[in-house]
Structure formats: structure tokens, C-alpha cells
Amino acid sequence: QPRARLFRHDFDVPYVNRRDIRMVPNTFEAYLLFDETDRAFNYVLGHVRKIKTFSSERFVHMSEAAGADGSSDGVTMAGALFRFSPTAGIGAVNHYGHNTFNTLYAEASGPWDRTDPFGLRLSGQYTHQDSVGDELAGELSTYHAGVKLDLSYGGAVVTLAYTRTGDGDGIRNPWGGSPSYASRISRTSTAPPRRPGRPGPDRPPSHSQPRSPTPLTEVSHGNQ
């Protein structure tokens, strides 16, 4: 069922989100249309004008937060998630930062083996960033890619991940936390699901999700 969220609020999509570090979350002035209730297809469309970060006392334009001092540009976003099953899907979201940079993020995930009590799932992600328009935040062209393997037995989950970022420029994320598999900020086995417009599945295989906290081991290699 489509819903609208207007003016000042928080939300979570890759690279534009609350940046959960157990402090006051990022808050946005945004105008969004989304559907997160359909079991097979979710989407988000909208425009974000301003952000107030956890360390700021005021809202600033998204372009200013990206490093373009004195500018007043926003970010237009569009994203979709297709679910083939409760544990498999593919999604993407694009953030067009007017006169700063464009960020395209895509993620796919699916189970290989669902034989109780074992679970195995392979996931992949890709980010591409390029400066656009007047390039007020500087010239930029880079990418980030990652693969992740979740293995579960009963209530225990082991995660192995590898990521790589293009030579030269790093990925910029001035508007929220990074979805990189190598990102270790505030990740727990009991974290709540992300809110409007999450464009890619990111949970262990469903048959291995107990109702109580589980043992969790993560091994990652790469950069964010």
C-alpha cells in the first residue's frame, strides 16, 4: 500500500539513512512516496532537501553536507526491491545529488541450500559513484563491490565477506552509513529491519532466524 512521508523525519536506505551509531540519528527534510508492505515488490521515490546530522544543531542542504559550501541543492532518489522468495531478491536505488555526485547501489541475495538445520546464502553488492552537474563537491569517479556468504546451523550464524573499492577515489557517504559488507558499525544479530525503501535483502536464511539473540561470528576483508 503506497504511503507518503513529508517534511522532517528519519528513514533508512543505503547511503541516505539514520547512521545508527547509538547516538541521535540523522534527520532529513524529505518528501517520499514508498511501499514497504507488499511481499513481492517495494519501492521508494522522492526528493531530499536537507539533513541534520547527529553532530549538527541545524538542517543544511544535502549538497552542503556533501562538501559544497554555500550551495542549496538536494538529492532525488528512486529505488525498488523485487523479492522472489522470503530469502531471495534483487534491488537497486539511485541517489542523484544535484551538482554534486550520483550514487547507484544494487544488491542481490539468494539461498543455495535450505536443508534443516543448515542454511547457506550468497549475496552480492555494487556501488558506482560519479560527479555530476557543476561538480560542486569535486570530481569523482569510483566503485565499490562486495560478496558475502552466510552460513548457519541452528541458532548460530557465520558470515564471510570480501569487498573492494576502486583505485583512487573512495566511496563518499556524507548522508548516512555505508551498506558495505565490510562496514562494522553497530551491526548486531538483533538489529531491527531497515525502514522505507530498503533496496536489497540483508538477513540470514529465514529458517535459521530464532526469536532470541543468536551467536554471531563475522569475518570480513576489504575496505568500505
C-alpha positions, 0 to 999 in steps of 0.5 A: 500500500503506497504511503507518503512521508513529508517534511522532517523525519528519519528513514533508512536506505543505503547511503541516505539513512539514520547512521545508527551509531547509538547516538541521535540519528540523522534527520532529513527534510524529505518528501517520499512516496514508498511501499514497504508492505507488499511481499513481492515488490517495494519501492521508494521515490522522492526528493531530499532537501536537507539533513541534520546530522547527529553532530549538527544543531541545524538542517543544511542542504544535502549538497552542503553536507556533501562538501559544497559550501554555500550551495542549496541543492538536494538529492532525488532518489528512486529505488525498488526491491523485487523479492522472489522468495522470503530469502531471495531478491534483487534491488537497486536505488539511485541517489542523484545529488544535484551538482554534486555526485550520483550514487547507484547501489544494487544488491542481490541475495539468494539461498543455495541450500535450505536443508534443516538445520543448515542454511547457506546464502550468497549475496552480492553488492555494487556501488558506482559513484560519479560527479555530476552537474557543476561538480560542486563537491569535486570530481569523482569517479569510483566503485565499490563491490562486495560478496558475502556468504552466510552460513548457519546451523541452528541458532548460530550464524557465520558470515564471510565477506570480501569487498573492494573499492576502486583505485583512487577515489573512495566511496563518499557517504556524507548522508548516512552509513555505508551498506558495505559488507565490510562496514562494522558499525553497530551491526548486531544479530538483533538489529531491527529491519531497515525502514522505507525503501530498503533496496536489497535483502540483508538477513540470514536464511529465514529458517535459521532466524530464532526469536532470541539473540543468536551467536554471531561470528563475522569475518570480513576483508576489504575496505568500505 
